[in-house]
C-alpha cells in the first residue's frame, strides 16, 4: 500500500509490489518472459487484474539461473488497504 499515492477518502488505493522471476530449470536453457497476469484480491473478495505483454515494458530473456527483478504499482478500489497478490508469467523460447 502506497499512502502517498492513494486517496483513502474515496476508497482509491495504490499498491506497490516487487517481483523476482528466476529461470530455475528450463529444458531448452533460455526462456523469454512474454506476458504476465497478476490478480489482486481485496479482503472483501474484489479482484483487480493486471495483465499484459512482458513486464515494465520489457520481455527479458533469462538463461538458467538468471533472474529479472522489477517493482511496479497499480490502483485498486477497495474499502481498506488490505489486499493480496497472486499471479503467473508465461515464458517461451523458440528452437
Phi, psi and omega in degrees: 000130181248092185300327182291343180250355185263164176229079185300333181296340177242022179057040179242113184238140174256128178250133175258150177212154179238132184233138173236122180246127182236134172277094183285314184195084176268129182304330181266005180092266182278152178222145177247131177284117186262313179205167181215160175214128176242134176251119182252118186249127176279168178294338176280352180096000178287133182247130172250135183250130175243117181213161179165183180284135177056202176220139181040044177078009182233156171232077187295148174255126184240127172279166179304130180090346180275153180231158173230128184235139178207161174239149180206182178209162177205152178275152174210137179264110180218172181271349174207179188269013179271126178201162176231156182238136177217144181192188181209160174232154176244125177236150178206162176211126178287151173092000000 
